[in-house]
């Protein structure tokens, strides 16, 4: 892994310990869709650093949460979670 020279060894360990999830999302067509999906994911306990990309049709986040929990949040917000 590549790290900036200004990161301490403790910070590097914190970065390495995080789990990143990427989920495909079908049905988003605008920035309002992105915002509502992002909010739904940010409301899940244990998830942080949520990013939703309209062009790619996917969301990424840090945290150790089961895929089914993430998929249900996306589906409840009106979109379809893929793999």
Number of C-alpha atoms within 10 A of each C-alpha: 4 5 9 7 6 7 10 11 9 9 11 14 11 10 12 10 10 12 12 15 17 17 18 17 23 17 12 19 11 10 12 10 16 20 13 17 24 22 15 18 27 17 11 14 10 12 19 16 12 19 18 24 15 17 9 10 17 19 22 19 23 17 18 14 16 9 13 10 12 20 20 16 21 25 17 12 16 15 18 16 22 14 9
